[in-house]
């Protein structure tokens, strides 16, 4: 009885490491079918804005080139983007529990293509959250700011949320599936408070120095920067770059450990 030898060197590597629109579409549909995630990341930031920011007292108080309601709207949009992007990345924990990640690693899909797919899904979901808060804020009419501030603040909140897509991916590989969102929800709320997203923290205090080192600080400051104008602080940008590097490196490390068990 003869045996057949497979020449693995003859296998063709798919273009872009296996990244393709079909897989991306499947990932996006899987995310949208998760009702709990949709409610948590799209509806909650809108409700928070309506409860906290959409009142006559705040709409009458000026803040930068807008009002306090606009300040709160930008903060809630950034928080929604953080929640959505983190949830998008953290879904890998469920995939690992169901064995889907193991199945994918048996295909020619490269780890880089897998991470890029997850990053795009996280950005897409973060964009939906930012859009939801801004649309409701515009329809509500309490938030007042120049048009360019609406656009710039929304873009910064959306693009900056990629940091937390990497964070969610890192945590998804680090935590068991049954605990990942139970841990991440309160953790993100605490980081938002400490990072100055819920309320302003004076930079010349001990709390202000601690706040400047947290992951949400850079995103919070940059998202609200168009409201005040001027040049963005280099420290805000470095904060985002530093934490993005840390979370991407952590996700790559855990992915390599996870792959090594196959």
C-alpha positions, 0 to 999 in steps of 0.5 A: 500500500503506497502512501502519498507525500504532500509537498507543503512547499508547493502550497500557494499562499493566497493574496494578502495573506488570505484577507478578502471582502467575503471574510470581512463581510462575514465578520461584520454580520456576526458582530451585528447579530450580537444583540447584547453588543449592539445595545451595549455599544450603540444605545448606551452612549446615546442614552448617556448623552441624552441623560447628561448632556441634553438639558437646558442648563448645559446648552446655555453654558459656553465651552470653547467654540460651542457649549457644554452639551457639545462637550458632553456629546463629543465625550459620549461619542468617544466613549461609544467608539471605545466600547464598540471597538473594544467589543469588536476585538474582544469577540475573539474570546468567544471564537476561541471558546467555540473553536472557530479560531482553531479552524481558521488557523488550519487555513492559509489565513495569515495572523496579520490578515486576521488581525487586520480583519479584526481591526477593520471590524472594530473600526466599523463598529466604532464608526456606527457608535460615533454616528449614532451619538452625533445623529441623535445629538444633531436631532436633539438640537441642544449641542451647538458647535461649528460644523467643522468641529462636528466633523473633526471631533467625530473623525478623531473619536472614530480613528482613535478607537483603533487603539481599543480595537487592539485592546479588545483583541489583547483582552480577548486572548487573555481572558476566558470568553465567559468573563471578558465583557464582564471585566471590560465593561467596568474597566473601561468605565473606570479608565474613562473616568480616570482618563478625563472623559467623564469630567475635566481633570486639572493637569497640574494635580497628582490625579492629572499626572496619573490621568495623562498616563492612562489609555483613554486620556489621549483620545479624550483630549484629541477628540475635544481639541477641535472644540477649543482650536489651537495646536494639539498637544504632542503628549496626547498623540504620543499617548495614543501611539504608545498604548496602540503599540502596547496593545498590538504587541500584546495581541500579537504575543497572545496570538503567537502563544495561542497558535503554538498550541495547534 
